[in-house]
Amino acid sequence: MADERNPTGDPLIEQAEAADAARAANLFDVRRFIGGLFLIYGAVLTVLGLFASEAEIAKAAGVNANLWTGVVMLIVGGGFLAWALAAPVGAEELADGDGSGERPAAH
């Protein structure tokens, strides 16, 4: 069916536009940004924890807080990125059926 986005009504054009929209949504997926920030800060804290002095460890009641926090942040960041790659935003839209991206009306 022809509309103002696709005046020819060509289904291949509609599929290409839907794929472009899915790529754009996936590129700016917030899970990628959050995962990347967790990885960056986790790497910094892990390095600081690896080279922590005994005095710094003693301040934290004998626990190398930078090291453990950095390792946990690396795991969480990796989890966010794995989630973003395993379930892209566009796949959810295509699984809905029509690819319009519109949610059904609330009951």
N, C-alpha and C positions, 0 to 999 in steps of 0.2 A: 504494500500500500504506500503510495507516495505521500510525503509530508514535506514540511519546509526544510528539514535537515537533509533529506534524500528525495529530491523532486522526481527522480527517475523510478523510484520504487525497487531498485536493484537489490536483491538480498545480499550479494557479495559486498556491495558498498556498506550496507548495514553491518555486516559481520566485521569488516575492516574498521569501521568507526567504533564498534563495540570493543574490538581488540585494542585500539589506540586508547580508549577510555580506561580499559583495565590496566594497561601498562602505565598510564599516568597515575592512576590511583595507587598502584603497587609501588611506584617510584617514591611517592610521598607518604608511604605507610609509616605511621608514627612508631610502630614496633621496631622499625629499622633504626630510627633516630635514638630511641630509648636504649636499644641493645648496643648500639655503637657507643653511646655515652657511658654505659655501664662497663663496656670493655676498656675504654680509654682510662676511666678513673680506676677501674680494677687493676689495670696494668701498672699505673702509677703507684697505687697503694701496695701492690705486691712487691715492686722493686724497692720501695721505701722499707717494707717489712723485711726483705731479705738482707738489707744493709743496716738494720736497726742496731743501735748500741744497747749494751746491757742496762744503761741508765734509763733509756726510753722504755725498755721492756719492764723494768722495775716500777716505773710510774703507773703501768697498767696492771699491777698486781701479778706480774710474772707472765702475762699473756702477751704475745706479739699481736696486738690488735690490728696493726696495719696489714700484716701478712694475712691473717684470717679474713679480715674484711675484704681485702683485695681478691683473695681466692673466691670468696662467695660472690663478689660482684662480677668476676670473670664468668662464673657459672651462670649467674642470672642473665648477663648480657648474651652469652652464647645461647641460652634458652630462648630469649626474645628473638634473636636472629634466626634460630632454627624454626621457631613458630612462624615467623614472617615468611620464610622460604618454603615451609611445608604447607602452609595454607594462605596462598596469596589472596589479596583482596578481590581481584578479578574473577577468581574461581568461584567465590561465593555468589557473585552477581550472575555468572553464567549458569550456576546450578539452580538459580531461581526459575529459569525457563525462558522468559521472554527477553531478558537482557536489557530491559528498560531501566533497571536500577531503582525503580519505584517500589516502595513498600506497599503491601496491601493495606487497605483501610482498616483502622482499629474497630473492634466490635463494641 
